[in-house]
């Protein structure tokens, strides 16, 4: 069986959105009307280094789109378009892909169905411990078969999983030369994609060069299109304020910018696509012996929160309380929170649960004060410490003794997955585009056997997920949303705000998919 994602991979998922699955994106709009530049260089700012370009590693997965193709591709509207495969079909337990003829690897080798099957099998092998691949693949055992004569690849799941096309279909395919020498993939690319890694410098920059004769991009995109850059240069720019400055001065051509710096970019003719996010994903520790194992206490504490005020703090302005655990545009996204969150008077609910308070004193039960250890980390977002502080104030006013702790990201992960010494964690969502991505966080074993670090035990959620897993693709969205609603009703977790960041372009236009992922074949450079 595929292993659960280890804390190291979780850290990467917490600090950036997981690999873009199928979800809504956008087309960059700008006032750019200047002529196209043929075969120029586009400079892109990246927030962090890429120590390995192996597409199945934690870090290389996010850069795989430049040099590797997948069987299908996400479209900006949330649908799927062709990639290495021209046709596909699926049930809850099997997916079959028909490959496009004439596809070649970057070394000139023709791509066969057997080569694709070998790549999928390698990525899914738990012994290889490929964290980046496991953020995409279903967490069920897979069997892959190939028919080279018919150019088909079949993938069978040992247990029902409805999103086989949107997971297996979006995994980068590594060519045989790379699988023969997997260690080489850290500094060289072996794929069928539109670009090839041609320069690697520790700490950046990194350079990709276009492939001539490439005709099998998303929905048939080619590298012969006018304005497509010949070279893509990735530079490491950790600070969003610096990225904004470089966009305004022409130091970079494309960058992601969030927070207050976005206001400085308005009115300068930059291309921009909006990226939906969820800010302040909050978990409550329900493990045996913790005070929040009591559902009534969790519900009371959630009902005491000013959700609008928390959302305003989370976005640094006028915020919208989050409606779902996934961001807007994720598959099966729904308006779940308002109809299902507890709204009963918090003080009354706590009294009914046996907690009493003397005038000016703390809430107590059987001589024990109601204490909470509330953790967050600035490494997960600049506003999260302020969100946690406002939560603490609101609960303190209720009579709760709150210990507010701000940790480094490694210390936070250690508390979540090793010591379990927390009651509430205010963090960020892993950014899953599929509702199934949240399953191990809301059910199953606790660490080290799983990812259910908060010890969530919600039988209604589990039963609905089991049903949804048997409903192919998006036909089960109503069931997935009922499962999410059960989590809100039980106050198992609370997303704070719907946020927005942007992918901006200077002298460029482009399209993005879910999570703000650039589509390389869509990039156009202008004078």
HELIX and SHEET records of a PDB file:
HELIX    1   1 UNK A    7  UNK A   15  1                                   9    
HELIX    2   2 UNK A   60  UNK A   63  5                                   4    
HELIX    3   3 UNK A   64  UNK A   67  1                                   4    
HELIX    4   4 UNK A  113  UNK A  124  1                                  12    
HELIX    5   5 UNK A  126  UNK A  128  5                                   3    
HELIX    6   6 UNK A  131  UNK A  134  1                                   4    
HELIX    7   7 UNK A  168  UNK A  170  5                                   3    
HELIX    8   8 UNK A  176  UNK A  180  1                                   5    
HELIX    9   9 UNK A  182  UNK A  186  5                                   5    
HELIX   10  10 UNK A  218  UNK A  220  5                                   3    
HELIX   11  11 UNK A  240  UNK A  249  1                                  10    
HELIX   12  12 UNK A  259  UNK A  265  5                                   7    
HELIX   13  13 UNK A  291  UNK A  293  5                                   3    
HELIX   14  14 UNK A  295  UNK A  303  1                                   9    
HELIX   15  15 UNK A  307  UNK A  315  1                                   9    
HELIX   16  16 UNK A  337  UNK A  340  1                                   4    
HELIX   17  17 UNK A  346  UNK A  352  1                                   7    
HELIX   18  18 UNK A  378  UNK A  380  5                                   3    
HELIX   19  19 UNK A  384  UNK A  398  1                                  15    
HELIX   20  20 UNK A  409  UNK A  414  1                                   6    
HELIX   21  21 UNK A  415  UNK A  419  3                                   5    
HELIX   22  22 UNK A  435  UNK A  438  5                                   4    
HELIX   23  23 UNK A  439  UNK A  442  1                                   4    
HELIX   24  24 UNK A  459  UNK A  468  1                                  10    
HELIX   25  25 UNK A  473  UNK A  476  5                                   4    
HELIX   26  26 UNK A  477  UNK A  489  1                                  13    
HELIX   27  27 UNK A  514  UNK A  516  5                                   3    
HELIX   28  28 UNK A  520  UNK A  522  5                                   3    
SHEET    1   A 3 UNK A  26  UNK A  27  0                                        
SHEET    2   A 3 UNK A 511  UNK A 513 -1                                        
SHEET    3   A 3 UNK A 517  UNK A 518 -1                                        
SHEET    1   B 4 UNK A  41  UNK A  46  0                                        
SHEET    2   B 4 UNK A 231  UNK A 236  1                                        
SHEET    3   B 4 UNK A 206  UNK A 210 -1                                        
SHEET    4   B 4 UNK A 195  UNK A 200 -1                                        
SHEET    1   C 2 UNK A  72  UNK A  74  0                                        
SHEET    2   C 2 UNK A  80  UNK A  82 -1                                        
SHEET    1   D 4 UNK A  85  UNK A  90  0                                        
SHEET    2   D 4 UNK A  94  UNK A  99 -1                                        
SHEET    3   D 4 UNK A 152  UNK A 157 -1                                        
SHEET    4   D 4 UNK A 142  UNK A 147 -1                                        
SHEET    1   E 6 UNK A 254  UNK A 258  0                                        
SHEET    2   E 6 UNK A 497  UNK A 505 -1                                        
SHEET    3   E 6 UNK A 271  UNK A 284 -1                                        
SHEET    4   E 6 UNK A 424  UNK A 428 -1                                        
SHEET    5   E 6 UNK A 371  UNK A 376  1                                        
SHEET    6   E 6 UNK A 401  UNK A 406  1                                        
SHEET    1   F 3 UNK A 254  UNK A 258  0                                        
SHEET    2   F 3 UNK A 497  UNK A 505 -1                                        
SHEET    3   F 3 UNK A 320  UNK A 321 -1                                        
SHEET    1   G 4 UNK A 254  UNK A 258  0                                        
SHEET    2   G 4 UNK A 497  UNK A 505 -1                                        
SHEET    3   G 4 UNK A 271  UNK A 284 -1                                        
SHEET    4   G 4 UNK A 493  UNK A 494 -1                                        
SHEET    1   H 3 UNK A 356  UNK A 357  0                                        
SHEET    2   H 3 UNK A 363  UNK A 365 -1                                        
SHEET    3   H 3 UNK A 368  UNK A 369 -1                                        
SHEET    1   I 2 UNK A 508  UNK A 509  0                                        
SHEET    2   I 2 UNK A 524  UNK A 525 -1                                        
END                                                                             
